[in-house]
Amino acid sequence: MYHLPDFLYEINLLSVSLRLTLALLFGGIIGLERGSNRHPAGFRTHILVCVGAALAMMTNQFILQQFDTGDPARLGAQVITGVGFLGVGTILVTGRHKIKGLTTAAGLWASACLGLAIGIGFYSGALVAALIIFISLTMLPRMENYFYQRSRVLEVYLEAESLEHYKEVTHYIKSLGAAFMESHIIQTSPVTNGSIAINLSVMLPKEISRQEALAAIESMDGIFLVEEI
């Protein structure tokens, strides 16, 4: 296994500069992808998280090296906890009960872990992890969409004029041979005044596409809004 010079694993001006620069680069690369897609935590946020985590880990190593005391993992554990609270701020549950921001929150957490690895001098792990994180954010969504578009599970948010009109929707879905997985009325105010909001989750038969089912539901009387979630 290739081993870098020993001074790069110690706390000195050169190793500190290298680690913080790597944290800046790796955190920035991940943040650029998030920011370019207009997600809440972008370029600067990911840099700050990664650099801060690296600094916390180096501070731990400095205390251990300088004073020959302390737990080298203590500050790192606190960073993970703190970033968890930061990630919560990027998660949004919309009025249609659709959750957004989980990937951004996971990216922040991964950036923090990346910073911890860099901060302690785990260069090879940080490099491989940075590549995997970047590939996961930039290339894997295409694969994800490919399989999701072929999924038979249909999750729908709809607003109906009354429960009677909603029953017509359920009757149509059952006539397709679809299986109900989940159905509940949303208590929050719907977009259309005077309507009722409902979330549906059904398993469609192979011969019916999600687009066909959505179009049929949308064309029914008393249905004001249909949206796949």
C-alpha positions in Angstrom: 0.0 0.0 0.0 1.3 3.4 -1.0 2.2 5.5 2.0 2.6 9.3 2.0 5.5 11.0 3.8 5.1 10.9 7.6 5.0 14.6 8.0 1.7 14.7 6.1 0.1 12.7 8.9 1.3 15.0 11.6 0.0 18.4 12.5 2.2 21.0 10.9 1.8 24.0 8.6 2.2 22.0 5.4 -0.2 19.2 6.4 -2.8 21.7 7.8 -2.7 23.7 4.6 -3.0 20.6 2.4 -5.9 19.2 4.4 -7.9 22.4 4.4 -7.3 22.9 0.7 -8.5 19.4 0.0 -11.6 20.1 2.2 -12.2 23.3 0.2 -11.9 21.4 -3.1 -13.9 18.3 -2.3 -16.6 20.2 -0.4 -16.8 22.7 -3.3 -17.2 20.0 -5.9 -20.1 18.5 -4.1 -21.6 21.9 -3.4 -21.4 23.0 -7.0 -23.6 20.1 -8.1 -26.2 21.0 -5.4 -26.1 24.7 -6.1 -26.3 24.4 -9.9 -29.6 22.5 -9.4 -30.9 25.3 -7.1 -30.9 23.2 -3.9 -31.0 25.0 -0.5 -27.4 24.1 0.5 -25.0 24.9 -2.3 -21.4 25.7 -3.0 -20.4 27.8 0.0 -22.5 25.8 2.5 -20.8 22.5 1.6 -17.3 24.2 1.7 -18.0 25.5 5.1 -19.2 22.2 6.4 -16.3 20.2 5.0 -13.6 22.7 6.0 -15.2 23.1 9.5 -15.3 19.3 10.0 -11.6 19.0 8.8 -10.6 21.8 11.3 -12.4 20.1 14.1 -10.7 16.8 13.5 -7.3 18.5 13.2 -7.9 20.3 16.4 -8.5 17.0 18.1 -5.3 15.6 16.6 -3.4 18.8 17.7 -4.7 18.4 21.3 -3.6 14.8 21.3 -0.2 15.6 19.7 0.5 18.7 21.8 -0.7 17.7 25.2 -0.7 13.9 24.9 -4.2 13.7 26.2 -7.8 13.6 24.9 -9.9 11.4 22.7 -9.1 11.8 19.0 -12.7 10.9 18.0 -14.6 13.2 20.4 -14.9 16.4 18.3 -15.6 14.3 15.2 -18.6 12.8 16.9 -19.9 16.2 17.9 -19.5 17.4 14.3 -21.7 14.5 13.0 -24.4 15.4 15.5 -24.2 19.1 14.7 -24.5 18.6 11.0 -27.6 16.5 11.6 -29.4 19.5 12.9 -28.1 21.6 9.9 -29.4 19.0 7.5 -32.9 19.1 9.0 -33.1 22.7 7.8 -32.8 21.7 4.2 -35.7 19.1 4.4 -39.1 20.4 3.4 -42.5 18.7 3.6 -44.7 20.3 1.0 -48.5 20.8 1.4 -48.9 17.7 -0.8 -46.9 15.7 1.8 -44.0 15.4 -0.7 -40.6 15.4 1.0 -37.8 17.5 -0.6 -34.2 18.1 0.4 -33.2 14.7 1.7 -30.5 14.3 -0.8 -29.1 17.7 0.0 -29.2 16.9 3.7 -27.4 13.6 3.0 -24.8 15.5 0.9 -24.1 17.9 3.8 -23.7 14.9 6.2 -21.4 13.2 3.7 -19.4 16.5 3.3 -18.9 16.6 7.0 -17.7 12.9 7.0 -15.4 13.8 4.2 -14.0 16.7 6.2 -13.4 14.4 9.2 -11.5 12.0 7.0 -9.3 14.7 5.5 -8.8 16.3 8.9 -7.3 13.2 10.4 -5.1 12.5 7.3 -7.1 9.7 5.8 -6.3 10.9 2.3 -7.1 7.8 0.3 -10.5 7.3 1.9 -11.4 11.0 1.4 -10.4 10.9 -2.3 -12.4 7.7 -3.0 -15.4 8.9 -1.0 -15.4 12.3 -2.8 -15.5 10.5 -6.2 -18.3 8.2 -5.1 -20.3 11.1 -3.6 -19.9 13.2 -6.7 -20.9 10.3 -9.0 -23.9 9.6 -6.8 -25.1 13.1 -7.2 -24.4 13.7 -10.9 -24.8 10.3 -12.7 -26.9 8.0 -10.6 -30.1 10.2 -10.8 -30.4 9.1 -14.5 -30.3 5.5 -13.5 -32.8 6.2 -10.7 -35.2 8.0 -13.1 -34.9 5.1 -15.5 -36.2 2.6 -13.0 -38.7 4.9 -11.4 -40.3 5.6 -14.8 -40.9 1.9 -15.1 -42.3 1.4 -11.6 -45.9 0.1 -11.3 -46.4 2.0 -8.0 -48.4 5.2 -8.5 -48.5 7.8 -5.7 -51.0 10.6 -6.3 -52.1 13.8 -4.6 -55.6 14.8 -5.7 -58.3 17.3 -4.8 -61.9 16.3 -5.2 -65.1 18.2 -4.9 -66.6 15.7 -2.4 -66.1 12.2 -1.0 -68.6 10.9 -3.6 -66.3 12.1 -6.4 -63.4 10.5 -4.6 -65.3 7.2 -4.5 -65.7 7.4 -8.2 -61.9 7.6 -8.5 -61.4 4.5 -6.2 -64.1 2.6 -8.3 -62.1 3.4 -11.5 -58.8 2.3 -10.0 -60.3 -0.9 -8.8 -61.8 -1.5 -12.2 -58.2 -1.5 -13.6 -57.3 -4.4 -11.3 -55.0 -2.1 -9.3 -54.3 -2.8 -5.7 -54.6 0.0 -3.1 -51.5 0.3 -0.9 -52.4 3.4 1.0 -55.1 6.1 1.1 -55.7 9.0 3.5 -57.4 12.4 3.6 -55.0 15.3 4.2 -56.1 17.7 7.0 -54.2 20.7 5.7 -56.0 23.3 3.5 -56.1 22.2 -0.2 -55.2 24.5 -3.1 -58.8 24.5 -4.3 -61.3 26.1 -1.9 -64.0 23.8 -0.7 -62.3 20.6 -2.0 -60.9 17.7 0.0 -57.2 16.7 -0.5 -56.3 13.0 -0.6 -53.0 11.0 -1.0 -53.2 7.7 -2.8 -50.7 4.9 -3.3 -51.7 2.1 -5.7 -50.0 -0.8 -7.5 -51.0 -0.6 -11.2 -51.3 -3.7 -13.5 -48.7 -4.1 -16.2 -51.0 -3.2 -19.1 -51.8 0.3 -17.6 -49.1 3.0 -17.5 -48.9 5.7 -14.8 -49.5 8.4 -17.4 -52.7 6.7 -18.7 -54.1 6.3 -15.2 -53.3 9.9 -14.3 -54.9 11.3 -17.4 -58.1 9.2 -16.8 -58.4 10.4 -13.2 -57.8 14.0 -14.2 -60.6 13.9 -16.7 -63.2 12.7 -14.2 -66.0 15.0 -13.0 -65.4 16.7 -9.6 -61.6 16.3 -9.7 -59.9 19.6 -9.5 -56.2 18.7 -9.2 -54.2 15.5 -9.9 -50.4 15.4 -9.3 -48.0 12.5 -9.1 -45.8 12.7 -6.0 
